[in-house]
Amino acid sequence: MKYGTALRNDVAGEQITPLIGVYDMFSASVSAQHYSGMFISGFGFAASHYGLPDIGFIAWPDMVAFVQRLRLAFPQQHLLVDIDDGYVDPEVACHVVEQLEMIGASGVILEDQQRPRRCGHVDGKRILPLEDYLDKLDLVLSTRQDLLVVARTDATEEREILRRAEALSETAADVLLVDGVRSVDWIAKVRKVIGDKPLLFNQIAGGKSPRLSLPELQDLGVDVAIYSTPCLFAAQSAIDRALTDLRVADGRLPEVSAGSVGVAESLALLERNISRNHVRPVEMQT
């Protein structure tokens, strides 16, 4: 079974599929202890790799190289990759899709924003004319072989959200995402107009969308839930707290106690990434 097929089968299953946003190899190592799928978030990658906000700085070779490292360390995980607007040009989007599929990505999310792009949960987004986006999406869909493709709209005006959702539901995209959806009512409205097309919901702490549990989302007809930044935001809070405590303690490190992390605990986490490389990857299994 191939990686795209494996994710597609999970999405089509009875239970909602959660994918956790990771931003580097270490956060992915922690995530793999808890969940079977990862979302390679543009927000997290821009923050980790460049130290910049998610407004279009990502260069596609950097993203491809990161996904390749992830796949080598995590041969059994779903890897859904945020490729933003396909890095502007349709031809580049198709090239990136070919690269990602070759190295073992499970799927990609392609948005309808135009430059300068923005995180889906902030103001100031601008979107492509629908026909231009559909042309780009169609090229990506004709390029992929097995890769799962999520069609994403960043429309914010209510009528346009539904118009685009309906149009995207009629394409060969595997899953549909309306990013920054603001209410439970609007999840239900989107679900109604897209028919049987699988629906993805994106949650980000402090974002525009409501905080909902997996059972609540499943009851609303959501098939996939991505969590863009839980690892990144937890790391920011924990690092800030640890360094504040270190300064208050005049530079004395705290004792390693039950539930805390020292050298042994960190090494044990990282050594798992070596052993996983000896597991047969998904596409080789029958």
N, C-alpha and C positions, 0 to 999 in steps of 0.2 A: 504494500500500500504506500502511495506517495504522500508527501507532506500536505499538499493542498487537499487531497482526497480525505486524509485523516481529519483535518479541521472541518471540512465540509460535512463529513459524517457526524461529527460532534454537534455542529450547528443544527443539523437535521434531527438530532435526538430529542428525547422527551424532556431533558433537563436543560436549563439555560447554561450557556458556556461563559465562564468568567475568564478574562485575560488581564494580567497584572502588568501595569506599566513599569518598565525597568529602564535605567538610564546608563548603566555601565555593567561590567562583568561581575562586580561584587554584589550589586543590588540584584542582579539576575541569579546569583548563587543563593542568596537568601530566599528570593521568590520561589525558586525551584523546590524548596523544602515544603512549601505550602500549597502551590497551585501547579497545574499541569500545562498552563499556557501563559505566554508572555505577549505583551503589547510593547513594541518598540516605539515609544512616544517621541514625537518631534519636540515637544516642550522639554522633556527630560534630556534628550540627546543634545539639543542646543545648549541647555544649561551646563551639562556635564562636559561636553567635548569642546565647547567654545567659551563658556561662561557668559553667554549672551541670551537675550529673550528669543522666543520662538516667532520671529518676524521675517524669516526668509534667509537666514545666514547659512543654513545647512548645505554643504556640497555633497552631491550624491555619492562620490567615491568614498567619502568618510562613512556614510550610512551603510553602504554595501560592505565595507571592511568590518564594521562593527557587527553586522548580522552574520558575517562569515565566522567571526570569533565565537559568537553565541552558538551557532549551529554545531561547531566542533565540540564545545563544552557541554551542550545540552541536546543530544541527538534525539531525545524523545519528546521534547517540548513543542507545543504549537508556537510559532513565531509569526505574529501579525505585525506588519511593518507600516508605519506612517510615512508615505512618500509625498506628503503635502500636495502640491499641485502638479506633481510629476516633474518638478524642477523646470517649470515654465513650458518648455516646448513638448508637443506630442511625441516627436521623435526621441527626445531624451527620456521621456516617460517610458516609452517602449523598450529602450535600451536598458534602463534601470530594472524594469520588470524581468527582462531576460537574464540579467545578472543575478538578481535576487532568486529567481527560480532555479538557476544553475547551482547556487550555493546552498539551497535547501530552505528558503523561506516558505512559510505556509500560506501567506496571503499578504495583500497590500490594501491600504486605504488611499483612494484618489479623490481629492476634493475639487470643488468648482470655484475656488477663490481665484482672484487675479492679484498680481503684485501691486503694491506691497501687501503681502499676506499677513494674517494675524492668527493668534491662537483662537480656536473656535469659541472660547468662552469670554472673549473681550470685545469691546465695541470697536467700530471702525472697519469692519470687514467689507470687502467689495467682491462681487461675484461676477464670473464670466457670463456672457450671454448663454442661454441654455443650449443653443445649437452648437456653439463652440465647445462647450464642455462635453456634450454628447459625442461630438466627433472625436475628441481626445479619448474619452472613455471607450468608444468603439474600437479605436486603434489598439488600446491596451488590452481589451478583451480578445481581439483577434491575434494578439501577440502571445498572450499566456497560453500554456499548454494545460497545466493542472492547477496552477496557482489560484487560490480563492481571491476574488476581487470585491472589495467593498466600495460602492459608489456613495460619495458623501456630498451633501449640500450644506452650505453655510448661509443659506437664505434666512432672513430675519423677519421679513414682512409676511404676514399670515397667509395671504392668498398665494404668494410666490412659494412659500414652503410647500403647500399642498400641490401646486402645479408641478413643481420640480420632483416632489416625492412620487407623484403618479407617473411622470415621465421616466424616472429612473427605474421604477418598478417594471416597466415594459422592456427594459434592456436585458442583456444576458448577464448582468452583474449578479453575483451570488447573494449579496447582502446589501442592505440600504442603511445609511446613517444620516439623520438630520442632527447636526451638531448644535449644541447650545439650546436645545429644546427646553422651554421654560416652565412647563407644568405637566402634571399627570394628564390633564385634559388633552394637551397637544400630543402626547404620546398616543393616546387613543385615536385622535383624529388622523394621525399619520398611519397608524396601524390599519385604519379602515380603508384609506385610499390606496394602499400598496398591495392589497389582496394577500396572497400567500407568500409574498417575498419575505425572506428572513429579515428581521429588524435588529439593528445594533444600537445600544444606548451607551453614551460616553459620560462618565462621572469624573468630576475633578473638584477637589475641596475648594470651597469658596467660589465655584463657578456658577453659571446661570441655571443649571439644571437642578431639579429637586434631588435630595438624598433619599435613595430608595434601596431596599434590600433586594437580594436576588429573588426571593419568593414573590415580593411585590411586583418586580419587573416581569417575572414570568406570567403572573396573572394578567398583566397588561399586554401580553403577546410579544414581549421582547425575547429574542433568541440568543443574543450575545451581549455581554456587558463588559466594556473595557474601563479600566481604572487607570487614568493617565499618569498620575503623579503621587500615589501613596508612598512609594519608596523615597522619592526625591524630597518631598515635604517632611517626611519623618526624619530623614538624614539631616536636613537643615536644622530642624528643631533639636535633635539629639547632639549634633556637633556643637551647636551654639551653647547648649546647656553644659556639655562636658568641658568646653574650654572656659566657660564662666566659672565652673566649679574649680578647675585647675588654677585659675588666677586667684580665686578666693583662698585656696589652700596653699598659696605661695609656691606653686609648682610641684607639690607632692601628689603623685598619682594615687588614686583610690585603690583599696584592696580589691582583688578579684574574688567576688563572693558568688553564691548560688544565683544563677540567673543573669550574671554579668559576663562580659567577654574579655578574655585575655589571650595570650599567644596560642595556647592549646586549642581553645574553642575556635579561633579564627583559622588556624591551620586545618582543623578537622573539617570545617566548611569547605575550604578550598581544595582539599585532597579529594573530595567527592567529584570534582570536575575532571580529575585524572581518570578515575575509575569509570565514569560515564562514557569515556571515549572508547572503552572496550565493549560497549553494548552495541548490538547491531542497530543501525539507524532505521527509522520508520520505513523508508522506501525499499529497504532490503527484506522486510518481513513479508511473509505470505500467510 
